[in-house]
């Protein structure tokens, strides 16, 4: 005797999702796996074999996976900062003004990121689950900020930094964002300038990340010109003098 197929038997075993329920279940399962893409597989024994290094020596160099990851993160931050500082030095050697130096720093970050997309994504992509970066990585990362900050300090000392006194008063929440910076790395700068620098910093990495992740093609026929224009515009936004 044949078995007449009903909706359940046609879809699979009893209790199996059918139709849109199956689609939804598969989507939820797929979304649940996405965090695995952010995991960094740095098993030292496997890497040692791949690199032709004795396992004992590998563990002497890096006692654990996080030690190796910290070394990679520190190297990436320093390399990005080297590129930013090199851009500033080239602009200074060419006699370029403060706005041009700001732009050159940003272009240095972009060029390094495009040449080293995996390293850029390591430090500016999604956090690695379970990993806490040691303080020295933050010091290395701050060098890029300090390069940009140098242009603002020089403009301030020369009396040519526009502080945009007409900006809206920061909200209470925004003041909480500004306060620790005003008491630390950005001390001496007006609150308006600090607020704008937060905007410029996140804009810089938003734009670099947009290009590193392959989203710029449909936006700009000449990505470098677009980036340079935007970086210069952000320098003006920061109050640096033109020319």
Secondary structure, 3 states (H helix, E strand, C coil): CCCCCCHHHHHCCCCCCCHHHHHHHHHHHHHHHHHHHHCCCCCHHHHHHHHCCCHHHHHHHCCCHHHHHHHHHHHHHHHHHHHHHHHHHHHHHCCCCHHHHHHHHHHHHHHHHHHCHHHHHHHHCCCCCCCCCCHHHHHHHHHHHHHHHHHHHHHHHCCCCCCCCCCCCCCHHHHHHHHHHHCCCCCCCCHHHHHHHHHHHHHHHHHHHHHHCCCCCCCCCCHHHHHHHHHHHHHHHCCCCCC
